[in-house]
Amino acid sequence: MSDIRDYVVVLRASSAARFLPEEGCRWSLEDVDGVEGLVEVKLRTRWVASGFEAPIPRELWIEVRGRFPSIDAAIAAASALSATSCVLLAFCANTYVGSPELHLAFDATADCSEREFLQSFLPDESGLIKEGRIVKADELATLIDAFNASDEHARILRALRQYALALPNWHFGSEWLALEHLYMAVEALTQAIIRRECSRLGVDEPALARMNNIDPDDPERPRWKAALESWCREQLIFSGDRAIYTAAKAASDGLEHGFMDLSKVHKNALRAVDSTFTHVRVAVLVLLGLDAAHPTLRDRIPMDVKSSRKFIRGHFVGHGSDPAPAGQEYPLLEWNSSVHSMTRSEDEFSAKFTEKLSVRCADGLAFRPQRMEFLKRGESGQSGYINAGQASIQSIPRDPSLDLESLITQAGALVGSIASSGTFHEMPPMQAPIFGLFSQQVALFEAIHVLRRDNRAIEALPLLDRLMKGSCKLDIGSMVSSDSCVDSMDQIRTKNMQCEPLRRYTLPASPGT
């Protein structure tokens, strides 16, 4: 077809599953609806060099290449393929992978003079490093091959989608939601497991039912297929573990049909959820024929990447009726955590952090730190533990010169003292306008601070715009008044026109390049 062209679509997703910087996973698919020829899918992690020994991992990138009739058709196909890819990746690593979002798409046809292009502006992932797990690319490739070759891939995909939804809910307080998605995965797998058992024994479903004391011809039990499905879930998927099966089913039914209080749903979920993760995982791998061949893939426990917390214990000491500082409701520690170092040893990455605490409390009080604690889900999955290791905590007095309110007060006092002293009229011709502009900036700064403190950020935005423009003028004015810089506004304009524009975004190179 003459209108078929080559397109590249790139999507991004937040992900705790990561490929090594030099690795990734690439595969090709045939017979994709609306595609002429093969479609190539490539997954990789964006790593950022931040001045440490090892780079810092960021979001997942999914690239889809193929021949499509239009850019919109390419985006639709790539979105579906990337969603499936993320589900398989989440199952392989047994940790959270978010939903992919469209980043860019373009016509990659060779030897053409005009190319269609589309981009959605997504913010780069930044901030502190999140917990994650390195993906074994060969394991993912094996899983993808087995999935594509399976006759039950449709039902397996339904189950994997539920499994992938359970993983982001695998954190303290949300176990009931994780279990609900896991039990829906159990229901999606049931018929596939029954068909596999019938094939293994060489019987049909009625015969399988009779072998397990379910009579398909009994008029007293006309819903014999439902009874066979319950038997399959308890005996085959849950491996005969009646207690776990009963708790999981009770939690799921109680939530779905609304006859059980959420506290009881959660109690049942806590009893069954970690085992249900294992049972669903094994059932999927059995259907794919990978349960015995890949014990590492089978035995990988789900990773909770949301529950980890750092705590500081200590005491406020000193006399006073209210420990909160003036103008605030509560006493607190302003906590600034930053990466101190990032190192790598083969597949293991290790990050060290620097913690800085600023005490905010009433005058006359002081904070006496005791220790730092860490909360994290234990290996058993049932509950968290606190590692109450001793941390070196140094109390650093707050520098009043760095306090925002103190800065505003000092600036206002400076303007007032100059204005009242009469020295304003004695300033050189170039400094008087600068002082006037500085006075306006101080007034704007004070107004913005008051609005921000009053939770009226929207009203502060126009003032912030004027503040930023005034700061630029103030910077130029200070250059004019300095003999070491430039001598005239014409030179300043020329210099500004020659500035190179800031490059806001760079597409990362593919692994291995």
C-alpha positions, -999 to +999 in steps of 0.1 A: +000+000+000+014+034-010+002+052+022+020+028+046+049+045+062+075+037+089+067+051+124+085+052+157+065+057+189+081+062+223+062+058+256+074+062+292+064+047+325+073+049+361+089+016+370+106-001+399+117-028+374+150-016+358+173-028+331+211-024+335+224+007+318+241-014+290+211-037+287+175-037+275+151-061+259+141-062+223+117-085+204+097-086+172+060-095+166+041-107+136+004-105+127-003-073+147-036-058+136-032-028+113+005-034+108+023-044+076+052-068+084+070-070+117+067-047+147+098-042+169+094-035+206+123-023+228+124-017+265+151+001+284+157+022+315+168+058+314+200+063+336+212+097+345+249+106+351+248+128+382+284+131+391+286+099+411+305+067+405+274+051+390+244+066+372+209+070+388+180+050+375+149+068+363+118+059+343+112+030+318+112+038+280+092+017+255+100+021+218+078+006+191+088+006+154+067-006+125+048+002+093+014+018+098-012+037+077-010+068+099+006+082+130-026+078+149-027+041+140+009+037+151+002+054+184-029+031+190-009-001+183+021+010+202+000+019+233-016-016+233+018-033+228+035-013+255+007-019+280+012-057+275+050-053+277+047-035+310+025-062+324+050-089+314+078-068+329+060-063+362+053-101+365+089-110+356+105-086+381+076-091+406+075-054+413+056-022+403+055-010+368+032+020+360+010+025+330+029+037+299+022+072+287+028+085+252+059+107+249+065+111+211+058+097+177+072+105+143+075+094+107+108+075+103+104+067+066+137+070+047+143+095+020+114+118+026+113+156+028+085+161+053+079+140+085+048+141+107+058+145+144+038+145+177+051+150+213+034+150+247+055+169+272+061+146+302+082+157+331+114+138+336+116+117+368+137+134+393+143+137+431+155+109+454+161+074+440+132+051+444+135+014+454+136-010+426+148-043+413+171-051+383+154-071+356+171-102+342+168-095+304+171-132+296+143-141+320+120-115+304+129-128+269+120-164+280+088-152+295+078-132+264+085-162+241+065-186+262+036-161+264+035-155+227+036-193+220+009-202+245-026-212+234-039-197+266-023-163+262-056-144+262-066-157+297-030-154+310-029-118+299-062-111+318-046-126+349-013-108+344-032-074+342-048-081+375-014-093+390+002-060+377-026-040+395-020-059+427+017-050+428+013-012+433-012-019+461+013-042+479+020-018+507+010-014+543-027-006+546-037-016+510-033-054+512-070-058+508-069-042+473-039-063+463-058-094+473-089-083+454-069-080+422-051-113+428-083-132+433-096-118+400-065-132+385-074-166+400-108-164+384-092-155+351-069-185+352-095-211+363-108-222+329-073-224+315-062-246+345-092-268+340-084-273+303-048-281+312-059-307+338-083-323+313-055-325+287-031-340+312-056-367+322-071-372+287-107-366+299-134-340+293-148-316+319-178-339+330-153-367+335-130-345+355-160-335+376-169-371+383-133-379+393-136-353+420-171-363+434-190-338+414-219-353+394-228-333+363-261-352+359-273-346+395-306-325+392-300-314+428-268-297+417-274-281+383-245-257+387-219-284+385-195-263+365-193-237+393-185-265+417-158-277+394-143-242+392-143-240+430-125-274+432-100-262+406-092-230+426-088-247+459-070-279+448-050-268+417-044-231+420-041-229+458-025-264+459-050-277+484-044-250+510-079-247+522-072-221+549-056-196+525-082-203+498-111-197+522-096-165+536-089-152+501-123-160+488-140-145+518-121-113+515-129-111+477-166-119+480-170-097+511-156-067+493-172-074+459-207-080+473-205-056+502-216-080+530-184-078+550-169-048+569-137-035+554-119-043+587-128-080+583-119-079+546-085-065+555-080-091+583-086-119+558-064-103+532-035-100+557-038-137+563-039-147+526-023-121+504+013-131+504+005-168+498-020-158+471+008-139+452+028-172+452-001-194+441-011-171+412+025-168+401+031-205+401-002-211+382+008-187+354+042-203+351+026-237+350+004-227+321+035-212+303+055-244+310+082-224+330+075-235+366+102-261+369+126-247+344+130-213+360+130-217+398+144-181+403+115-167+383+091-189+402+104-181+437+109-143+433+088-126+460+068-094+453+087-062+461+070-036+482+084-002+470+060+021+488+061+011+525+097+021+533+099+050+557+126+068+577+118+081+612+136+103+637+129+098+674+137+125+700+124+150+725+116+187+725+131+201+757+125+234+774+096+252+791+066+266+771+029+261+767+030+254+729+060+237+712+049+251+678+068+281+664+050+314+660+027+313+630+026+275+626+003+248+640+029+222+649+065+218+658+084+199+631+117+190+615+123+202+580+139+171+564+162+173+534+175+140+520+200+140+492+221+113+474+256+113+488+270+086+465+259+060+440+281+029+434+277-003+414+291-038+418+280-059+388+242-061+390+240-045+425+236-007+430+241+010+463+231+045+472+241+065+503+221+095+515+228+126+534+201+137+558+198+173+569+173+183+596+162+219+605+143+223+638+111+244+637+098+249+673+089+277+697+115+300+711+131+287+742+128+250+731+154+227+716+153+193+699+173+165+715+176+137+688+176+101+700+179+078+669+168+072+633+146+042+625+137+025+592+104+009+584+103-017+556+082-048+547+099-080+558+108-110+537+077-129+549+055-102+534+031-103+564+044-073+584+071-047+585+100-044+608+119-015+622+157-015+621+165+007+651+201+012+641+220+041+657+224+071+634+249+099+639+228+129+644+244+163+647+224+193+659+233+223+638+219+257+649+197+274+624+212+303+605+187+332+608+202+347+576+188+317+557+153+321+571+128+335+546+109+357+570+143+370+584+154+378+549+122+397+541+125+416+574+162+425+568+154+437+532+125+458+544+146+473+571+174+482+547+149+499+523+133+518+551+166+530+566+179+543+533+146+560+525+144+577+559+180+588+560+178+610+529+207+593+512+184+583+484+187+618+469+225+617+471+228+584+450+246+585+417+223+587+387+226+550+378+221+538+413+189+556+422+167+537+397+183+505+408+173+513+445+138+521+434+135+488+415+150+470+445+123+486+468+096+473+444+111+438+445+111+438+483+074+449+484+065+422+458+084+396+478+066+405+510+032+403+493+040+369+477+051+356+511+019+367+528-003+352+501+017+319+501+014+316+539-024+322+535-026+293+510-035+318+481-009+306+457-030+314+426-033+350+436+004+352+441+013+340+405+009+374+388+031+390+415+056+362+410+057+370+373+065+407+380+091+396+406+109+375+381+109+402+354+120+428+379+148+405+391+161+403+355+160+441+352+177+444+386+205+421+374+209+441+342+209+473+362+236+461+385+257+452+355+252+488+341+264+503+374+296+483+375+326+496+356+339+460+352+309+448+332+294+469+303+291+506+297+257+510+280+223+494+276+230+489+239+259+466+248+236+447+272+210+442+245+236+429+221+249+405+247+215+392+255+207+386+218+238+365+215+230+341+244+226+305+233+191+291+242+189+266+270+184+230+258+156+217+279+155+180+268+178+154+253+167+119+241+189+093+258+210+070+237+200+034+233+218+008+255+252-001+242+257+031+223 
